[in-house]
Amino acid sequence: NNTATVTGNDITLNQNFPNPFNPSTSISFTLSSESPVKLSVYDIAGREVDVIINQNLQAGLHSYIWNAGNFSSGVYYFRLVSGDFSETKQMNLVK
């Protein structure tokens, strides 16, 4: 049985797609219950350069497009924080 079951405060952050990207990419994540969520983008130096969303969200799959048209090529990180959960993944902007 390979069915994924979501229990408790399970949160899944997916890798952005496409990656590398230009100029926009999709970032998706799944919440098992309603929770406050902050999804931010950081540059290679660890500076927060954009906040994609910062609000309470319902349980389920959420997907957001990040348009990096105003940013230069390079490595960026996106970080999802919700309660005591935090996960960061790398993405590459190629112009």
C-alpha positions as CSV (number, residue, x, y, z in Angstrom):
1,N,0.0,0.0,0.0
2,N,1.8,3.1,-1.2
3,T,-1.0,5.5,-0.4
4,A,0.4,8.5,1.4
5,T,-1.6,9.3,4.6
6,V,-1.4,12.7,6.1
7,T,-1.6,12.6,9.9
8,G,-1.0,15.0,12.7
9,N,0.9,18.2,11.6
10,D,2.5,16.6,8.5
11,I,3.7,19.2,6.1
12,T,5.3,18.4,2.8
13,L,7.3,20.9,0.8
14,N,7.9,19.9,-2.8
15,Q,10.8,20.9,-5.0
16,N,10.0,23.8,-7.3
17,F,9.2,23.1,-10.9
18,P,10.7,23.8,-13.4
19,N,14.2,24.0,-11.9
20,P,16.3,25.6,-13.3
21,F,13.7,28.2,-14.3
22,N,13.3,31.6,-16.1
23,P,11.5,33.7,-15.1
24,S,8.9,32.0,-13.0
25,T,8.6,28.7,-11.1
26,S,5.9,26.9,-9.2
27,I,6.3,26.0,-5.5
28,S,3.8,23.7,-3.9
29,F,3.3,22.2,-0.5
30,T,0.7,20.2,1.4
31,L,-0.7,20.9,4.8
32,S,-2.5,18.3,6.9
33,S,-4.4,20.9,8.9
34,E,-5.2,24.6,8.9
35,S,-2.1,26.5,9.9
36,P,-0.2,29.8,9.6
37,V,2.3,29.6,6.8
38,K,5.2,31.7,5.6
39,L,6.8,30.9,2.3
40,S,9.9,33.1,1.7
41,V,12.7,33.3,-0.9
42,Y,16.3,33.9,0.1
43,D,19.4,34.7,-1.9
44,I,22.7,32.8,-1.7
45,A,23.8,35.1,1.1
46,G,20.8,34.2,3.2
47,R,19.0,37.5,2.8
48,E,15.2,37.3,2.5
49,V,14.5,38.8,-0.9
50,D,10.7,38.0,-1.3
51,V,7.8,36.7,0.7
52,I,5.4,34.7,-1.4
53,I,2.8,34.1,1.2
54,N,2.4,34.8,4.9
55,Q,-1.1,33.9,6.2
56,N,-3.3,31.2,7.6
57,L,-4.1,28.5,5.1
58,Q,-6.5,25.6,5.0
59,A,-5.4,21.9,4.9
60,G,-4.6,20.6,1.4
61,L,-2.3,21.2,-1.5
62,H,-1.2,24.8,-2.1
63,S,0.7,26.0,-5.2
64,Y,2.2,29.4,-5.8
65,I,4.1,30.9,-8.8
66,W,7.2,32.9,-8.0
67,N,8.1,35.3,-10.7
68,A,11.8,36.2,-10.6
69,G,11.8,38.6,-13.5
70,N,13.3,41.3,-11.3
71,F,16.0,39.1,-9.9
72,S,19.4,38.2,-11.3
73,S,20.5,34.7,-12.3
74,G,21.8,32.5,-9.5
75,V,20.9,30.1,-6.7
76,Y,18.0,31.0,-4.5
77,Y,16.4,29.2,-1.5
78,F,12.7,28.9,-0.7
79,R,11.7,28.3,2.9
80,L,8.4,27.1,4.3
81,V,7.8,27.8,8.0
82,S,4.6,26.7,9.8
83,G,4.6,26.4,13.6
84,D,7.6,24.4,14.5
85,F,8.0,23.1,11.0
86,S,10.6,24.6,8.7
87,E,12.1,23.3,5.5
88,T,14.4,24.9,2.9
89,K,15.0,23.9,-0.7
90,Q,17.4,25.2,-3.4
91,M,16.3,26.5,-6.8
92,N,18.3,27.9,-9.7
93,L,17.3,31.0,-11.8
94,V,19.0,30.9,-15.2
95,K,18.5,33.9,-17.5
